[in-house]
Amino acid sequence: MFNQTRRRLVMLNIVVFLIVLSVLSSLLYVHMRFRLFHEVDEILQQAQKRIQSMYSVEALLQPSPGDPEQDEQTTYLIWSPNRQLLGQSPPQSFTPGAIRYFQNGADSKTPQTLSFEGHRYRVLQAKLPLAANPVAGGEVTMTIVRSLGDVNHTLNSLLRDLIMGIVAGVLISLLAGLFLAGRALVPIRSSWDRQQRFVADASHELRTPTAIIRAETELLLQHPDSSIEDQSPHIAAILQESMRMSKLLDDLLTLARTDSNQLQIEQAQVEADIILVELAEQFQLLAATRDIQITLEPVEPLRLWGDHARIRQLFIIILDNALKYTPEGGHIRISGQVLSGQVDIRISDTGAGIAKADLPLIFERFYRGDKARSRLEGGTGLGLSISRWIVDAHGGSIRIKSELGQGTEVQIRFPIHK
């Protein structure tokens, strides 16, 4: 799929680049052609003005030697009133066939382009009244012919260069397109892989409670005459797995909304110290059943701007993880203070700890170091992912320090102001 997308991106890049180069090259060619023809027309008009100062055909046909105005590419054809050739300058510039062609075709007073035997010429014709004219005895017609050989050579060279430039540009565009398309698809491929892994992990997590609920329901149906009291273990298992599935679905929905930016943070002043006091009292009731002590060190007022519900959810996730992985007789400590314009909150425990190899991955979705133990504890591997999103959404930071057998410390920092 990605290779096909990459090929399409490359082809699109080449087509766009080819169109741009073709348009620019065409504009350059047309502009250069216009400029060259305009220069030729100016030469013809200057020649016309020059010969208008002459008063005899002999003066036109016999230019002085070394005349700087003489140009080998410009030929003057002088016609009598009945369109008979009186002469050409320089002499023998054109063959009789070419002279007949210009005699019949050159009748415009504005510059025009004529072609003869594969050669192109720019032609200008003018009426020249010569006062003292013993040859013609009246009005003489002058045809000024300028060869376009140099112009055609320049345009052909430019056209070859433009074609070579377009070909080179297409090749460069092909190579650059392959490179850029590959680079552009890296985040897309990574996102696709994460999404595929996320879907696979979610399906795996949902498969277990679904299978348990189905199995327990089938057992209930095998004994339709039994009382609720007799089947209470199966009903309890169904309820437990249903609650686990409901929590998993809630977490998945939260992460899906965060990915699509549909979950917004409602800014308000939050008293984090009061939230910590309330949660410490609530979790102490659960910790007492496992002989775990929760200590809340005296904290100063911790006021910050944020979403009260999300910050409370963050603390619940961290405390719940600490309570799950702390053995009986363990200790959980909560502290908070204001440091350098930030609210610094630390929650540490004396639990099993996290291996160094797992620390860089613990915020990944569905990642669990000890999968068997996490499943027994009812974890889904999404809590820390949600925690990191909450912290990032508030512009804060979260760090976890841990060693196996020595416990874990979670450090959370929030900016005080908006």
N, C-alpha and C positions, 0 to 999 in steps of 0.2 A: 504494500500500500504506500509506504513512504518513498520507495524508489519511483513508483509511478507519479506521485505528487512532485517529487524532485524533478523528474523529466518534464512535467508540465510547467513547472516554474521556470526551468531553463529555457524551454521553447517560448514561453511568454516573454521572458527577458530578451531573448534573441529577436523575436518579432518586433517588440517595442523599440529595441536599440536599432534594428534595421530600418524601421520606419523613420526614426529620428535622424539617422545618418543620411538616409535617402532624401528626406526633405531638406536638410541642411546642405547636402551636396548639390541638390537641384537649385536651390536658391543661390549658392555660390557660383555655379556654372552659368545661370541666367544673368547674374550680376556681372560676372567677368565678360560674358559675351556682349552685354549691353555696353560696357565700358570700352571694349576693343572696337566695336562698330562705331561708337560715338567718337572715338579718336580718329578713325578712318574718315568719318563724315566731316570732322573739323579740318582734316588735311585737304579734303576735296573742296570745301568752302574757301579755305585760304588760297588754294590754287586758283579757284574761280576769281577771287578778288584780285589776285596778282595779274592774271592774264587780261582782266578788264582794263588795265592801264596801258595795254599795248594798242597800237593804231594800225597795224598792218599784219597780213598773213605771214609775210617773211619774218617779221619779228617773232611770231609765234613758232614758226618752224625752225628758226635758227637761233636757239638760245646761246648765249655767250658761253665760251669755254670756262669751266670752273665755277659755273653758276651754282651757289649753294642751294638754290631753290629746286634744282634738278633732282629728281628721285627716280631711280631705276624701276621702282614698283608702280610709278604713276605714268600713264600714257595719255597724250592729248590727241584726239582725232578731230580734224577740222573738216567740216562739210560745207559744200556750197548751198545756195538757196534751193537747188533741186536735188539735194541729198547725194551729191557726188563727193567722193573723198578728195579733198585738196591736199592733204598730207597728214602725217602723223609724227609725233615727237615723243620719244626718240624715234629715229627712222627704223623701219622694218621691225617694229615691236610686235605686230600681229600679222598673221598670214591673211591672204585674201578671204578665206573662209570665215575667219574670225571677224574681219572687217565687215563682211556682209551680215554677219550675225548682229553686230553692234549697230549696223545701219538700219536694220529692221526692228531691233528690240529696244534700243535705247531712245526712248521718246518722253521720258519723264523729267520734270524740272526739280524733283526731289531725289535724294540718293536712293538707289535701289540695288538689289543684288541679282546678278545674272550668272549663269553657269554655262561653260562651253568646254566640251571635251574633257570633263573631269576637273576643270579649274573654275574657281569662283572669283567674281570680280564685283567691286562696288563702283557704281556708275552714277555720274551726275552730268546733266546736260544743261547748256545755257545758250541764249541768243546773244551774239556779240556784234553790235553795230560798229563797223570800222569805217571811219569817215573817208580816208583815202585808201581805196582798195582796188587796184587795177586788175586783180585776178577775178574776184567774185563780183565786183561791181555792185555790192549791196550788203545785205545782212548775212553774216556767217554764223553757222551753228558749231558750237564746241562741245565735244563729249569728253569728259575727264574720266578715265578708267583707272581704278586702283586695284591692284592684285591683292587678294585676301589669303595668299599663301602663308604668310607669317601668322595671320590671325587664326587660320585653320590649324596650323601646326601648334600654336599655343593652346587653342581650345582642345585639340586632340590629346595633347600632353596632359592638360588639366583633367580631361575626362578619364584618361588612364590612371592618373594619380588618385582621382576620386574613387574609381572602381577598386583600385588596390587598397585604398584606405577603408572602403566599406567592407571588403573581404577581410582585411586585417581586424577591423572593428568587430565583425561578426565572430571571428575566431577568438578574439580577446573576450567578447561578451559570452561566448560559450564556456570558456575556461572560468571566467569570473562568475558566471551564472551557476556553474557546477559547484564552485567553492562557496558562494554566498547562499545558494539554496541548501547546501549541506549544513552550513552554519545556522541558517534560519530554522532548519528542521530539528536542530539539536534540542532546544527547549520544548518544541512540540512533541518530539519523540519521548523526551524525558517525562513530560506531562502525561502523554499517552500511556507510558509504562507504569507511571504511578497510579493512573486511573485504573488500568487493568489489574494491577496488584491490589488496589483498594477494593475493586469489585470482587476479586477472587477472595480476598480476606473477609470481606463482609459476607459473602455467600457461605464461606466456611464457618464463620461465627454464627450465622443464622441457622445453619444446617443442624448443629448439635441441639439447641433448644427445641427446634421444630421436630427433630426425630424423637426427643424425649417426650414431648407433649403428645405426639402421635402414639408412641408406644404405651404411655400411661393411659391414654384414652381408650386404646384397644383393650387394655386390661380391665378397665371399668365396664366396657361393653360385654366382656365375657362373663361378668357376674351381675346381671341386671337386677337380681333379687337382693343383693347385698345392701346393707344400710350405709349411710354416709360415714358413720363412725368406723365401720369395717374398712371402707375404702379411703379413709382420711390420709394415709401415707401417699397414695397415688394422687389424690387431689392436691395435697401440699406440694408434691413434686411439679404438678402442672402449674400451680400458682407461682412457684419459685421460678420456673423456667419462663413463664409468661412475663414476670417482672423483669427478669434478666433481658429478655428480648425487647421489652418496652424501653428499657434504659439504653440498649444498644441502638434501637431505632431513633431515640431522641438524640443520641450523640451523633449518629450519622446525619440526621437532619440538620443539626447545628453546624457540622463541618461542611455540609453541602451549601448551606446558606452563606457561610464565610467565604467559600470558594467563589461564589457568584456575587459577592458583595451585597447580599440582600439583608445581612444582619448588621444593623447599625448600632453604634454606641451612643447611648443617651447621656450626655454630659450633665453632671450635677456635682455638688459638693458631697463627698463621701467621708464619713468618719470611720476609717479603717480600724482604729483601736476598739471601737464599740463592737464592730463585727467580729473581731478576734475574741473579745471577751464572751460574747454570746456563743460562738462556735466552740470555744474551749469548754464551756459549761455543758453544752449538748454532747460533745464527744467524750467528755469525762464519764458520762453515764454508760456509754458503750465500752470505754476502756476499763471501767471498774470490773466488768464481767470477766476480763482476761488479766486482771491484776497489772494493768498498765497505767502508769502515772503520767498525767499531762500537766505540765507546768507552764503557766503564763507569767513571764517576768513582767514586772511593772513597766508599763509602756507610757510614754508621753502622748499627748494628743496627736493623732496621725490623720490629718485632714488633707485631702487631695481631690482633684477633679476627675470624675470618671463615672462609670455605670455601676450603680450600687449592686444590682442583681448579678452582673458579670464578675465583679470583684468578690462577692460572696461565693459565687460558684467556683472561682479559682481557689479560694481558701478551703472550700469543702473538698475539692479534688485532692489537694496536697495533703490535708489532714487525713482523708480517707486512705490514701496510699500509705501514709506513715502508720496508721493504725493496722492496716492489713499485714504489713511486712515486719511489724515489731512483735517479737515473741513475748510470751507471758513474763511478767516481771520487768518489762522494758520501760523506757522513759521517752516521752516526747516533750520537747521544749519549744516554746513560742516566744519570740522577742521582736521588738520593733523600735525604731528610732528614726530621727530626721538627720540625714547626713548630706551636706553640700547641696541643699535645696531639693533633696529627694527623700521619699519615704522608703526606708530600708526595713524589710520584714524577713525574718529567718525562722524556718521551721525545721528542726533537726530531730532525729530519732536514733535509737540504738538497735535498729533492725538488722536484717541480713546484709544490707548494702547492695551495691551494684558493681559488677565487674567493669574494669577499665575499658574493655573491648565493647561493652554495651553502652557506655556513657554517650558517645556521639550519636547513637541511634535511638535513644529513648523517646525523643519527641516525634519520631516517625509514627504514622498511623498503624495501628494493630501490632506494633512491635512490642514484644515482651521477652525479657531475657530468659526467665524460667517459665516457659509456656505452660508446663504441667501444673506448676504451683499457682500461676496466675489464674488458670481456669478454675482450680479448686477454690480460689479466693473470690471468684466471680468477676474478675477484671476482663475488660474488652480491649485494652491497649489503645484507647482513644482519649483517655483523661488528660495525659500530658500534652497531646496535640491540641486539645481545646484550651488547655492552660496557656500554652505558648501563644495561641491566637489572641487570647484575652490580654495578655501582657503586651504583645506587639500592637494591638489596637489602641492601647493606652499610652503608647510611646515609651514603655518601660523595658526592663530586661529581666531574664530569669536564668539562674545558674544553679547547677546541681553538682555538689561535691560528695563523693561516696567512695567507700572502700569495702570490700567483702568482709563481713564479720564485724565491722566497726560502725555501721550505720550510715545515714545519709543526711545531708544538710541542703535545704532548698533556700536560695537567696533570691528575693524578689525586690525589685526597685521600681518605684513609680515617680514620675515628675509631679511636684506639688501643684504647679499651675497648669492651665490649659496648654 
